[in-house]
Amino acid sequence: MKKEYDFSKAIKNPYVDKSLKRQITINLNAKVLDYFKEMAEKKGIPYQTLINIFLNDCVDKKLDIAVIQKP
């Protein structure tokens, strides 16, 4: 392995699309988090992936929800 590498002529990977996923912070109540963690364990996938799949399904189906504002 070389001590130093010359990256002055390097180019960004054209196949990487940064817009595909973004890291965010979201607050979920314990009941919701437990639900997705339990389901994810049964499916053998990370719970974040399962939440993303669920939300993508909502987007694809253009699902809407009634939000009731508390007075």
N, CA, C and O atoms as a Maestro MAE file, in Angstrom:
{
 s_m_m2io_version
 :::
 2.0.0
}

f_m_ct {
 s_m_title
 :::
 protein
 m_atom[284] {
  # First column is atom index #
  i_m_mmod_type
  r_m_x_coord
  r_m_y_coord
  r_m_z_coord
  i_m_residue_number
  s_m_chain_name
  s_m_pdb_residue_name
  s_m_pdb_atom_name
  i_m_atomic_number
  :::
  1 25 0.851 -1.186 0.000 1 A "MET " " N  " 7
  2 3 0.000 0.000 0.000 1 A "MET " " CA " 6
  3 2 0.894 1.245 0.000 1 A "MET " " C  " 6
  4 15 1.883 1.313 0.729 1 A "MET " " O  " 8
  5 25 0.536 2.204 -0.811 2 A "LYS " " N  " 7
  6 3 1.320 3.433 -0.898 2 A "LYS " " CA " 6
  7 2 1.078 4.289 0.338 2 A "LYS " " C  " 6
  8 15 0.027 4.198 0.971 2 A "LYS " " O  " 8
  9 25 2.060 5.121 0.674 3 A "LYS " " N  " 7
  10 3 1.892 6.057 1.788 3 A "LYS " " CA " 6
  11 2 0.884 7.137 1.438 3 A "LYS " " C  " 6
  12 15 0.115 7.577 2.292 3 A "LYS " " O  " 8
  13 25 0.888 7.563 0.189 4 A "GLU " " N  " 7
  14 3 -0.023 8.612 -0.259 4 A "GLU " " CA " 6
  15 2 -0.584 8.257 -1.633 4 A "GLU " " C  " 6
  16 15 0.074 7.610 -2.448 4 A "GLU " " O  " 8
  17 25 -1.806 8.695 -1.863 5 A "TYR " " N  " 7
  18 3 -2.453 8.501 -3.157 5 A "TYR " " CA " 6
  19 2 -2.821 9.862 -3.727 5 A "TYR " " C  " 6
  20 15 -3.179 10.779 -2.988 5 A "TYR " " O  " 8
  21 25 -2.731 9.986 -5.037 6 A "ASP " " N  " 7
  22 3 -3.062 11.238 -5.706 6 A "ASP " " CA " 6
  23 2 -4.501 11.178 -6.221 6 A "ASP " " C  " 6
  24 15 -4.798 10.456 -7.173 6 A "ASP " " O  " 8
  25 25 -5.390 11.942 -5.584 7 A "PHE " " N  " 7
  26 3 -6.793 11.993 -5.976 7 A "PHE " " CA " 6
  27 2 -7.122 13.265 -6.761 7 A "PHE " " C  " 6
  28 15 -8.294 13.594 -6.944 7 A "PHE " " O  " 8
  29 25 -6.120 13.962 -7.214 8 A "SER " " N  " 7
  30 3 -6.357 15.232 -7.903 8 A "SER " " CA " 6
  31 2 -7.119 15.054 -9.221 8 A "SER " " C  " 6
  32 15 -7.781 15.985 -9.679 8 A "SER " " O  " 8
  33 25 -7.031 13.873 -9.832 9 A "LYS " " N  " 7
  34 3 -7.735 13.628 -11.094 9 A "LYS " " CA " 6
  35 2 -8.950 12.705 -10.899 9 A "LYS " " C  " 6
  36 15 -9.503 12.177 -11.865 9 A "LYS " " O  " 8
  37 25 -9.344 12.526 -9.661 10 A "ALA " " N  " 7
  38 3 -10.474 11.640 -9.360 10 A "ALA " " CA " 6
  39 2 -11.793 12.275 -9.793 10 A "ALA " " C  " 6
  40 15 -11.936 13.498 -9.792 10 A "ALA " " O  " 8
  41 25 -12.739 11.442 -10.158 11 A "ILE " " N  " 7
  42 3 -14.079 11.924 -10.502 11 A "ILE " " CA " 6
  43 2 -15.086 11.222 -9.587 11 A "ILE " " C  " 6
  44 15 -14.844 10.114 -9.108 11 A "ILE " " O  " 8
  45 25 -16.219 11.891 -9.355 12 A "LYS " " N  " 7
  46 3 -17.265 11.301 -8.533 12 A "LYS " " CA " 6
  47 2 -17.902 10.134 -9.274 12 A "LYS " " C  " 6
  48 15 -17.959 10.119 -10.504 12 A "LYS " " O  " 8
  49 25 -18.375 9.167 -8.518 13 A "ASN " " N  " 7
  50 3 -19.047 8.011 -9.098 13 A "ASN " " CA " 6
  51 2 -20.351 8.467 -9.746 13 A "ASN " " C  " 6
  52 15 -21.235 8.960 -9.045 13 A "ASN " " O  " 8
  53 25 -20.496 8.320 -11.052 14 A "PRO " " N  " 7
  54 3 -21.709 8.785 -11.730 14 A "PRO " " CA " 6
  55 2 -22.920 7.891 -11.473 14 A "PRO " " C  " 6
  56 15 -24.044 8.256 -11.817 14 A "PRO " " O  " 8
  57 25 -22.699 6.726 -10.874 15 A "TYR " " N  " 7
  58 3 -23.785 5.776 -10.648 15 A "TYR " " CA " 6
  59 2 -24.424 5.934 -9.269 15 A "TYR " " C  " 6
  60 15 -25.402 5.254 -8.957 15 A "TYR " " O  " 8
  61 25 -23.888 6.808 -8.462 16 A "VAL " " N  " 7
  62 3 -24.439 7.034 -7.131 16 A "VAL " " CA " 6
  63 2 -25.404 8.209 -7.192 16 A "VAL " " C  " 6
  64 15 -25.040 9.305 -7.617 16 A "VAL " " O  " 8
  65 25 -26.610 7.971 -6.772 17 A "ASP " " N  " 7
  66 3 -27.628 9.025 -6.745 17 A "ASP " " CA " 6
  67 2 -27.918 9.365 -5.288 17 A "ASP " " C  " 6
  68 15 -28.596 8.608 -4.594 17 A "ASP " " O  " 8
  69 25 -27.413 10.487 -4.831 18 A "LYS " " N  " 7
  70 3 -27.575 10.899 -3.435 18 A "LYS " " CA " 6
  71 2 -29.027 11.192 -3.081 18 A "LYS " " C  " 6
  72 15 -29.385 11.207 -1.903 18 A "LYS " " O  " 8
  73 25 -29.864 11.423 -4.084 19 A "SER " " N  " 7
  74 3 -31.257 11.745 -3.797 19 A "SER " " CA " 6
  75 2 -32.086 10.490 -3.496 19 A "SER " " C  " 6
  76 15 -33.245 10.604 -3.097 19 A "SER " " O  " 8
  77 25 -31.520 9.317 -3.679 20 A "LEU " " N  " 7
  78 3 -32.280 8.098 -3.439 20 A "LEU " " CA " 6
  79 2 -32.677 7.964 -1.966 20 A "LEU " " C  " 6
  80 15 -33.822 7.633 -1.660 20 A "LEU " " O  " 8
  81 25 -31.754 8.214 -1.075 21 A "LYS " " N  " 7
  82 3 -32.041 8.121 0.355 21 A "LYS " " CA " 6
  83 2 -31.381 9.286 1.062 21 A "LYS " " C  " 6
  84 15 -30.302 9.739 0.681 21 A "LYS " " O  " 8
  85 25 -32.048 9.761 2.096 22 A "ARG " " N  " 7
  86 3 -31.494 10.820 2.939 22 A "ARG " " CA " 6
  87 2 -31.620 10.386 4.387 22 A "ARG " " C  " 6
  88 15 -32.620 9.792 4.791 22 A "ARG " " O  " 8
  89 25 -30.607 10.686 5.147 23 A "GLN " " N  " 7
  90 3 -30.654 10.376 6.566 23 A "GLN " " CA " 6
  91 2 -31.384 11.505 7.284 23 A "GLN " " C  " 6
  92 15 -31.033 12.676 7.137 23 A "GLN " " O  " 8
  93 25 -32.406 11.144 8.063 24 A "ILE " " N  " 7
  94 3 -33.179 12.128 8.823 24 A "ILE " " CA " 6
  95 2 -33.360 11.629 10.245 24 A "ILE " " C  " 6
  96 15 -33.049 10.481 10.566 24 A "ILE " " O  " 8
  97 25 -33.860 12.499 11.075 25 A "THR " " N  " 7
  98 3 -34.243 12.125 12.427 25 A "THR " " CA " 6
  99 2 -35.746 12.273 12.521 25 A "THR " " C  " 6
  100 15 -36.310 13.282 12.096 25 A "THR " " O  " 8
  101 25 -36.394 11.259 13.084 26 A "ILE " " N  " 7
  102 3 -37.846 11.295 13.222 26 A "ILE " " CA " 6
  103 2 -38.212 10.762 14.608 26 A "ILE " " C  " 6
  104 15 -37.645 9.775 15.076 26 A "ILE " " O  " 8
  105 25 -39.156 11.422 15.246 27 A "ASN " " N  " 7
  106 3 -39.603 10.989 16.556 27 A "ASN " " CA " 6
  107 2 -40.826 10.095 16.416 27 A "ASN " " C  " 6
  108 15 -41.850 10.516 15.877 27 A "ASN " " O  " 8
  109 25 -40.720 8.861 16.901 28 A "LEU " " N  " 7
  110 3 -41.813 7.907 16.861 28 A "LEU " " CA " 6
  111 2 -42.161 7.516 18.288 28 A "LEU " " C  " 6
  112 15 -41.282 7.401 19.143 28 A "LEU " " O  " 8
  113 25 -43.455 7.312 18.541 29 A "ASN " " N  " 7
  114 3 -43.790 6.876 19.893 29 A "ASN " " CA " 6
  115 2 -43.397 5.413 20.067 29 A "ASN " " C  " 6
  116 15 -43.190 4.695 19.088 29 A "ASN " " O  " 8
  117 25 -43.299 4.985 21.301 30 A "ALA " " N  " 7
  118 3 -42.789 3.651 21.632 30 A "ALA " " CA " 6
  119 2 -43.649 2.549 21.016 30 A "ALA " " C  " 6
  120 15 -43.123 1.528 20.573 30 A "ALA " " O  " 8
  121 25 -44.960 2.747 20.984 31 A "LYS " " N  " 7
  122 3 -45.863 1.737 20.436 31 A "LYS " " CA " 6
  123 2 -45.574 1.490 18.956 31 A "LYS " " C  " 6
  124 15 -45.532 0.344 18.509 31 A "LYS " " O  " 8
  125 25 -45.378 2.562 18.207 32 A "VAL " " N  " 7
  126 3 -45.089 2.454 16.774 32 A "VAL " " CA " 6
  127 2 -43.738 1.783 16.554 32 A "VAL " " C  " 6
  128 15 -43.611 0.885 15.721 32 A "VAL " " O  " 8
  129 25 -42.740 2.219 17.298 33 A "LEU " " N  " 7
  130 3 -41.395 1.664 17.150 33 A "LEU " " CA " 6
  131 2 -41.377 0.182 17.499 33 A "LEU " " C  " 6
  132 15 -40.773 -0.618 16.785 33 A "LEU " " O  " 8
  133 25 -42.036 -0.186 18.595 34 A "ASP " " N  " 7
  134 3 -42.094 -1.600 18.991 34 A "ASP " " CA " 6
  135 2 -42.782 -2.445 17.920 34 A "ASP " " C  " 6
  136 15 -42.348 -3.558 17.625 34 A "ASP " " O  " 8
  137 25 -43.850 -1.910 17.345 35 A "TYR " " N  " 7
  138 3 -44.589 -2.615 16.297 35 A "TYR " " CA " 6
  139 2 -43.687 -2.926 15.106 35 A "TYR " " C  " 6
  140 15 -43.642 -4.063 14.636 35 A "TYR " " O  " 8
  141 25 -42.968 -1.911 14.619 36 A "PHE " " N  " 7
  142 3 -42.112 -2.105 13.454 36 A "PHE " " CA " 6
  143 2 -40.893 -2.960 13.776 36 A "PHE " " C  " 6
  144 15 -40.445 -3.735 12.931 36 A "PHE " " O  " 8
  145 25 -40.353 -2.834 14.977 37 A "LYS " " N  " 7
  146 3 -39.211 -3.668 15.359 37 A "LYS " " CA " 6
  147 2 -39.614 -5.138 15.428 37 A "LYS " " C  " 6
  148 15 -38.871 -6.013 14.983 37 A "LYS " " O  " 8
  149 25 -40.792 -5.404 15.986 38 A "GLU " " N  " 7
  150 3 -41.277 -6.782 16.091 38 A "GLU " " CA " 6
  151 2 -41.543 -7.369 14.699 38 A "GLU " " C  " 6
  152 15 -41.152 -8.502 14.417 38 A "GLU " " O  " 8
  153 25 -42.206 -6.599 13.833 39 A "MET " " N  " 7
  154 3 -42.497 -7.065 12.489 39 A "MET " " CA " 6
  155 2 -41.202 -7.273 11.697 39 A "MET " " C  " 6
  156 15 -41.071 -8.247 10.957 39 A "MET " " O  " 8
  157 25 -40.260 -6.364 11.857 40 A "ALA " " N  " 7
  158 3 -38.989 -6.458 11.140 40 A "ALA " " CA " 6
  159 2 -38.214 -7.702 11.570 40 A "ALA " " C  " 6
  160 15 -37.578 -8.363 10.749 40 A "ALA " " O  " 8
  161 25 -38.275 -8.008 12.845 41 A "GLU " " N  " 7
  162 3 -37.585 -9.205 13.337 41 A "GLU " " CA " 6
  163 2 -38.184 -10.459 12.707 41 A "GLU " " C  " 6
  164 15 -37.455 -11.375 12.326 41 A "GLU " " O  " 8
  165 25 -39.511 -10.501 12.597 42 A "LYS " " N  " 7
  166 3 -40.194 -11.644 11.968 42 A "LYS " " CA " 6
  167 2 -39.822 -11.757 10.490 42 A "LYS " " C  " 6
  168 15 -39.693 -12.861 9.961 42 A "LYS " " O  " 8
  169 25 -39.650 -10.616 9.826 43 A "LYS " " N  " 7
  170 3 -39.326 -10.608 8.398 43 A "LYS " " CA " 6
  171 2 -37.833 -10.766 8.141 43 A "LYS " " C  " 6
  172 15 -37.419 -11.076 7.024 43 A "LYS " " O  " 8
  173 25 -37.024 -10.552 9.180 44 A "GLY " " N  " 7
  174 3 -35.574 -10.692 9.028 44 A "GLY " " CA " 6
  175 2 -34.914 -9.520 8.334 44 A "GLY " " C  " 6
  176 15 -33.909 -9.687 7.642 44 A "GLY " " O  " 8
  177 25 -35.482 -8.315 8.516 45 A "ILE " " N  " 7
  178 3 -34.899 -7.117 7.915 45 A "ILE " " CA " 6
  179 2 -34.796 -6.032 8.983 45 A "ILE " " C  " 6
  180 15 -35.494 -6.108 9.994 45 A "ILE " " O  " 8
  181 25 -33.950 -5.030 8.788 46 A "PRO " " N  " 7
  182 3 -33.861 -3.935 9.755 46 A "PRO " " CA " 6
  183 2 -35.178 -3.152 9.822 46 A "PRO " " C  " 6
  184 15 -35.867 -2.990 8.815 46 A "PRO " " O  " 8
  185 25 -35.512 -2.675 11.015 47 A "TYR " " N  " 7
  186 3 -36.785 -1.970 11.182 47 A "TYR " " CA " 6
  187 2 -36.833 -0.680 10.375 47 A "TYR " " C  " 6
  188 15 -37.908 -0.280 9.928 47 A "TYR " " O  " 8
  189 25 -35.683 -0.010 10.175 48 A "GLN " " N  " 7
  190 3 -35.679 1.203 9.361 48 A "GLN " " CA " 6
  191 2 -36.067 0.882 7.921 48 A "GLN " " C  " 6
  192 15 -36.782 1.652 7.279 48 A "GLN " " O  " 8
  193 25 -35.597 -0.249 7.419 49 A "THR " " N  " 7
  194 3 -35.942 -0.681 6.070 49 A "THR " " CA " 6
  195 2 -37.434 -0.959 5.971 49 A "THR " " C  " 6
  196 15 -38.080 -0.585 4.992 49 A "THR " " O  " 8
  197 25 -37.975 -1.615 6.989 50 A "LEU " " N  " 7
  198 3 -39.404 -1.918 6.989 50 A "LEU " " CA " 6
  199 2 -40.251 -0.645 7.008 50 A "LEU " " C  " 6
  200 15 -41.247 -0.549 6.292 50 A "LEU " " O  " 8
  201 25 -39.858 0.324 7.821 51 A "ILE " " N  " 7
  202 3 -40.587 1.599 7.862 51 A "ILE " " CA " 6
  203 2 -40.513 2.276 6.500 51 A "ILE " " C  " 6
  204 15 -41.507 2.830 6.031 51 A "ILE " " O  " 8
  205 25 -39.345 2.238 5.859 52 A "ASN " " N  " 7
  206 3 -39.192 2.836 4.533 52 A "ASN " " CA " 6
  207 2 -40.076 2.132 3.503 52 A "ASN " " C  " 6
  208 15 -40.691 2.790 2.664 52 A "ASN " " O  " 8
  209 25 -40.144 0.800 3.561 53 A "ILE " " N  " 7
  210 3 -41.008 0.045 2.653 53 A "ILE " " CA " 6
  211 2 -42.461 0.448 2.865 53 A "ILE " " C  " 6
  212 15 -43.196 0.662 1.901 53 A "ILE " " O  " 8
  213 25 -42.873 0.553 4.115 54 A "PHE " " N  " 7
  214 3 -44.247 0.919 4.445 54 A "PHE " " CA " 6
  215 2 -44.579 2.318 3.914 54 A "PHE " " C  " 6
  216 15 -45.628 2.521 3.302 54 A "PHE " " O  " 8
  217 25 -43.696 3.262 4.148 55 A "LEU " " N  " 7
  218 3 -43.940 4.634 3.691 55 A "LEU " " CA " 6
  219 2 -43.915 4.730 2.169 55 A "LEU " " C  " 6
  220 15 -44.695 5.482 1.586 55 A "LEU " " O  " 8
  221 25 -43.030 3.979 1.523 56 A "ASN " " N  " 7
  222 3 -43.016 3.942 0.055 56 A "ASN " " CA " 6
  223 2 -44.332 3.407 -0.488 56 A "ASN " " C  " 6
  224 15 -44.840 3.906 -1.492 56 A "ASN " " O  " 8
  225 25 -44.882 2.402 0.167 57 A "ASP " " N  " 7
  226 3 -46.171 1.845 -0.247 57 A "ASP " " CA " 6
  227 2 -47.274 2.901 -0.132 57 A "ASP " " C  " 6
  228 15 -48.137 3.005 -1.003 57 A "ASP " " O  " 8
  229 25 -47.235 3.682 0.953 58 A "CYS " " N  " 7
  230 3 -48.206 4.771 1.128 58 A "CYS " " CA " 6
  231 2 -48.083 5.792 -0.005 58 A "CYS " " C  " 6
  232 15 -49.091 6.265 -0.531 58 A "CYS " " O  " 8
  233 25 -46.858 6.128 -0.375 59 A "VAL " " N  " 7
  234 3 -46.621 7.094 -1.451 59 A "VAL " " CA " 6
  235 2 -47.113 6.535 -2.780 59 A "VAL " " C  " 6
  236 15 -47.800 7.225 -3.533 59 A "VAL " " O  " 8
  237 25 -46.760 5.284 -3.066 60 A "ASP " " N  " 7
  238 3 -47.157 4.668 -4.338 60 A "ASP " " CA " 6
  239 2 -48.672 4.593 -4.489 60 A "ASP " " C  " 6
  240 15 -49.209 4.770 -5.582 60 A "ASP " " O  " 8
  241 25 -49.355 4.329 -3.371 61 A "LYS " " N  " 7
  242 3 -50.814 4.219 -3.408 61 A "LYS " " CA " 6
  243 2 -51.505 5.557 -3.178 61 A "LYS " " C  " 6
  244 15 -52.733 5.646 -3.185 61 A "LYS " " O  " 8
  245 25 -50.694 6.601 -2.975 62 A "LYS " " N  " 7
  246 3 -51.212 7.950 -2.716 62 A "LYS " " CA " 6
  247 2 -52.233 7.953 -1.577 62 A "LYS " " C  " 6
  248 15 -53.290 8.578 -1.673 62 A "LYS " " O  " 8
  249 25 -51.897 7.244 -0.499 63 A "LEU " " N  " 7
  250 3 -52.776 7.153 0.645 63 A "LEU " " CA " 6
  251 2 -52.845 8.500 1.365 63 A "LEU " " C  " 6
  252 15 -51.864 9.243 1.409 63 A "LEU " " O  " 8
  253 25 -53.980 8.794 1.910 64 A "ASP " " N  " 7
  254 3 -54.192 10.030 2.660 64 A "ASP " " CA " 6
  255 2 -54.738 9.636 4.035 64 A "ASP " " C  " 6
  256 15 -55.297 8.552 4.202 64 A "ASP " " O  " 8
  257 25 -54.576 10.502 4.988 65 A "ILE " " N  " 7
  258 3 -55.073 10.233 6.331 65 A "ILE " " CA " 6
  259 2 -55.756 11.483 6.862 65 A "ILE " " C  " 6
  260 15 -55.320 12.605 6.604 65 A "ILE " " O  " 8
  261 25 -56.828 11.271 7.604 66 A "ALA " " N  " 7
  262 3 -57.515 12.379 8.235 66 A "ALA " " CA " 6
  263 2 -56.793 12.714 9.527 66 A "ALA " " C  " 6
  264 15 -56.629 11.854 10.393 66 A "ALA " " O  " 8
  265 25 -56.363 13.956 9.659 67 A "VAL " " N  " 7
  266 3 -55.677 14.407 10.863 67 A "VAL " " CA " 6
  267 2 -56.637 15.276 11.661 67 A "VAL " " C  " 6
  268 15 -57.134 16.289 11.169 67 A "VAL " " O  " 8
  269 25 -56.886 14.873 12.879 68 A "ILE " " N  " 7
  270 3 -57.812 15.613 13.748 68 A "ILE " " CA " 6
  271 2 -56.978 16.491 14.669 68 A "ILE " " C  " 6
  272 15 -56.169 16.000 15.456 68 A "ILE " " O  " 8
  273 25 -57.188 17.785 14.559 69 A "GLN " " N  " 7
  274 3 -56.470 18.759 15.397 69 A "GLN " " CA " 6
  275 2 -57.127 18.819 16.766 69 A "GLN " " C  " 6
  276 15 -58.347 18.931 16.886 69 A "GLN " " O  " 8
  277 25 -56.294 18.743 17.794 70 A "LYS " " N  " 7
  278 3 -56.818 18.880 19.155 70 A "LYS " " CA " 6
  279 2 -56.993 20.369 19.460 70 A "LYS " " C  " 6
  280 15 -56.135 21.183 19.119 70 A "LYS " " O  " 8
  281 25 -58.110 20.719 20.104 71 A "PRO " " N  " 7
  282 3 -58.347 22.145 20.407 71 A "PRO " " CA " 6
  283 2 -57.360 22.698 21.415 71 A "PRO " " C  " 6
  284 15 -57.431 23.875 21.767 71 A "PRO " " O  " 8
  :::
 }
 m_bond[283] {
  # First column is bond index #
  i_m_from
  i_m_to
  i_m_order
  :::
  1 1 2 1
  2 2 3 1
  3 3 4 2
  4 3 5 1
  5 5 6 1
  6 6 7 1
  7 7 8 2
  8 7 9 1
  9 9 10 1
  10 10 11 1
  11 11 12 2
  12 11 13 1
  13 13 14 1
  14 14 15 1
  15 15 16 2
  16 15 17 1
  17 17 18 1
  18 18 19 1
  19 19 20 2
  20 19 21 1
  21 21 22 1
  22 22 23 1
  23 23 24 2
  24 23 25 1
  25 25 26 1
  26 26 27 1
  27 27 28 2
  28 27 29 1
  29 29 30 1
  30 30 31 1
  31 31 32 2
  32 31 33 1
  33 33 34 1
  34 34 35 1
  35 35 36 2
  36 35 37 1
  37 37 38 1
  38 38 39 1
  39 39 40 2
  40 39 41 1
  41 41 42 1
  42 42 43 1
  43 43 44 2
  44 43 45 1
  45 45 46 1
  46 46 47 1
  47 47 48 2
  48 47 49 1
  49 49 50 1
  50 50 51 1
  51 51 52 2
  52 51 53 1
  53 53 54 1
  54 54 55 1
  55 55 56 2
  56 55 57 1
  57 57 58 1
  58 58 59 1
  59 59 60 2
  60 59 61 1
  61 61 62 1
  62 62 63 1
  63 63 64 2
  64 63 65 1
  65 65 66 1
  66 66 67 1
  67 67 68 2
  68 67 69 1
  69 69 70 1
  70 70 71 1
  71 71 72 2
  72 71 73 1
  73 73 74 1
  74 74 75 1
  75 75 76 2
  76 75 77 1
  77 77 78 1
  78 78 79 1
  79 79 80 2
  80 79 81 1
  81 81 82 1
  82 82 83 1
  83 83 84 2
  84 83 85 1
  85 85 86 1
  86 86 87 1
  87 87 88 2
  88 87 89 1
  89 89 90 1
  90 90 91 1
  91 91 92 2
  92 91 93 1
  93 93 94 1
  94 94 95 1
  95 95 96 2
  96 95 97 1
  97 97 98 1
  98 98 99 1
  99 99 100 2
  100 99 101 1
  101 101 102 1
  102 102 103 1
  103 103 104 2
  104 103 105 1
  105 105 106 1
  106 106 107 1
  107 107 108 2
  108 107 109 1
  109 109 110 1
  110 110 111 1
  111 111 112 2
  112 111 113 1
  113 113 114 1
  114 114 115 1
  115 115 116 2
  116 115 117 1
  117 117 118 1
  118 118 119 1
  119 119 120 2
  120 119 121 1
  121 121 122 1
  122 122 123 1
  123 123 124 2
  124 123 125 1
  125 125 126 1
  126 126 127 1
  127 127 128 2
  128 127 129 1
  129 129 130 1
  130 130 131 1
  131 131 132 2
  132 131 133 1
  133 133 134 1
  134 134 135 1
  135 135 136 2
  136 135 137 1
  137 137 138 1
  138 138 139 1
  139 139 140 2
  140 139 141 1
  141 141 142 1
  142 142 143 1
  143 143 144 2
  144 143 145 1
  145 145 146 1
  146 146 147 1
  147 147 148 2
  148 147 149 1
  149 149 150 1
  150 150 151 1
  151 151 152 2
  152 151 153 1
  153 153 154 1
  154 154 155 1
  155 155 156 2
  156 155 157 1
  157 157 158 1
  158 158 159 1
  159 159 160 2
  160 159 161 1
  161 161 162 1
  162 162 163 1
  163 163 164 2
  164 163 165 1
  165 165 166 1
  166 166 167 1
  167 167 168 2
  168 167 169 1
  169 169 170 1
  170 170 171 1
  171 171 172 2
  172 171 173 1
  173 173 174 1
  174 174 175 1
  175 175 176 2
  176 175 177 1
  177 177 178 1
  178 178 179 1
  179 179 180 2
  180 179 181 1
  181 181 182 1
  182 182 183 1
  183 183 184 2
  184 183 185 1
  185 185 186 1
  186 186 187 1
  187 187 188 2
  188 187 189 1
  189 189 190 1
  190 190 191 1
  191 191 192 2
  192 191 193 1
  193 193 194 1
  194 194 195 1
  195 195 196 2
  196 195 197 1
  197 197 198 1
  198 198 199 1
  199 199 200 2
  200 199 201 1
  201 201 202 1
  202 202 203 1
  203 203 204 2
  204 203 205 1
  205 205 206 1
  206 206 207 1
  207 207 208 2
  208 207 209 1
  209 209 210 1
  210 210 211 1
  211 211 212 2
  212 211 213 1
  213 213 214 1
  214 214 215 1
  215 215 216 2
  216 215 217 1
  217 217 218 1
  218 218 219 1
  219 219 220 2
  220 219 221 1
  221 221 222 1
  222 222 223 1
  223 223 224 2
  224 223 225 1
  225 225 226 1
  226 226 227 1
  227 227 228 2
  228 227 229 1
  229 229 230 1
  230 230 231 1
  231 231 232 2
  232 231 233 1
  233 233 234 1
  234 234 235 1
  235 235 236 2
  236 235 237 1
  237 237 238 1
  238 238 239 1
  239 239 240 2
  240 239 241 1
  241 241 242 1
  242 242 243 1
  243 243 244 2
  244 243 245 1
  245 245 246 1
  246 246 247 1
  247 247 248 2
  248 247 249 1
  249 249 250 1
  250 250 251 1
  251 251 252 2
  252 251 253 1
  253 253 254 1
  254 254 255 1
  255 255 256 2
  256 255 257 1
  257 257 258 1
  258 258 259 1
  259 259 260 2
  260 259 261 1
  261 261 262 1
  262 262 263 1
  263 263 264 2
  264 263 265 1
  265 265 266 1
  266 266 267 1
  267 267 268 2
  268 267 269 1
  269 269 270 1
  270 270 271 1
  271 271 272 2
  272 271 273 1
  273 273 274 1
  274 274 275 1
  275 275 276 2
  276 275 277 1
  277 277 278 1
  278 278 279 1
  279 279 280 2
  280 279 281 1
  281 281 282 1
  282 282 283 1
  283 283 284 2
  :::
 }
}
